Amino acid sequence: MVTLSIEALRIDLGGRAILHGIDAEMRSGSLVGVIGPNGAGKSTLARAVTGLLRSSSGRVAIDGTNVRAFSPADLGRRIAYLPQGQTVHWPLTAERLVALGRLPHLAPFSAMARADRDAVERAMARADIGGLRDRVVTELSGGERARVLIARALAAEAPVLVVDEPLAALDPGHQLELMDLMRAEAEAGTLVLLILHDLAMAARFCDRLLLLHQGRLIADGDPGAVLIPEYLSDCYNIRAWTGTIEGQAVVLPIERSSPPGAAKLR
Ligand SMILES: Nc1ncnc2c1ncn2[C@@H]1O[C@H](COP(=O)(O)OP(=O)(O)OP(=O)(O)O)[C@@H](O)[C@H]1O
């Protein structure tokens, strides 16, 4: 069981505040979605959680220890991170790329042990990329490569998994498969922090949503409590239909709504 605490976190970049005093606590076994419009600070939060950014004040801690206090390998065993829109420049096979996910577990210059090879196999099976094993990743389609990168993150078998907008390159079937996989990871005990633009997927699969807007945490709670007309209008400038179809939550943007106080164009 791990506890990830974001405590009064403030991040400044380029001389301005990007995140303003974010507070949230999360535990193993949950699928937490981070949503918010472009530029809200979602990726910045992911980079702070994974120890890549120094906070101006406040901190992110795992079980009480500041993430910035861990060595890279120690932190890599605790948090697996798949950044947004990752590109792969080296012509590695998919299997070799997934194996890179085991690096935090290896002593310098040492070969993978049986346990590492087993973890790579498990990750490839969970991401359903066994058929791509020997393919060169630079020759894969965008969606195939995205699934290989998910497998690399899974191979770390870290208790915390942070994935930044993984759905963009995937077709609808693979989007549902990926969300099922993230759900299964959470049910198996991982704390999954998932940055998402797709509000319907967020509503349907996440246990909890953090809604960011202009670097502030506007709402934190059940999807039903966060995806309400007031927040959707204030943060995204949209009016949306929310409801259920065949028992599944659906959020369907209908039209742009005017920002508060703005004159209507029509
Ligand atoms: N290194 C940087 N220096 C200055 N400003 C930055 C830097 N990185 C990000 N920002 C700014 O911080 C704000 C938040 O960026 P961030 O990437 O966290 O947003 P986001 O919510 O992930 O957006 P998107 O949905 O578009 O990916 C943006 O205004 C961005 O321009």
The ligand as a Gaussian input file, in Angstrom:
#p B3LYP/6-31G(d) Opt

LIG

0 1
 N        9.074000      24.896000     -19.251000
 C        8.078000      25.787000     -19.236000
 N        8.316000      27.103000     -19.155000
 C        7.316000      28.011000     -19.126000
 N        6.009000      27.679000     -19.154000
 C        5.712000      26.376000     -19.238000
 C        6.706000      25.361000     -19.279000
 N        6.093000      24.157000     -19.356000
 C        4.771000      24.415000     -19.376000
 N        4.534000      25.734000     -19.297000
 C        3.221000      26.397000     -19.281000
 O        2.497000      25.865000     -18.194000
 C        1.114000      25.811000     -18.507000
 C        0.602000      24.417000     -18.215000
 O        1.205000      23.517000     -19.132000
 P        0.875000      21.973000     -19.086000
 O        1.657000      21.318000     -20.174000
 O        1.072000      21.476000     -17.707000
 O       -0.680000      21.987000     -19.422000
 P       -1.653000      20.779000     -19.748000
 O       -2.842000      20.942000     -18.865000
 O       -0.943000      19.481000     -19.677000
 O       -2.055000      21.134000     -21.245000
 P       -2.434000      20.223000     -22.528000
 O       -3.801000      19.689000     -22.268000
 O       -2.438000      21.245000     -23.628000
 O       -1.383000      19.178000     -22.693000
 C        0.980000      26.226000     -19.970000
 O        0.564000      27.569000     -20.013000
 C        2.388000      26.092000     -20.507000
 O        2.625000      27.016000     -21.540000

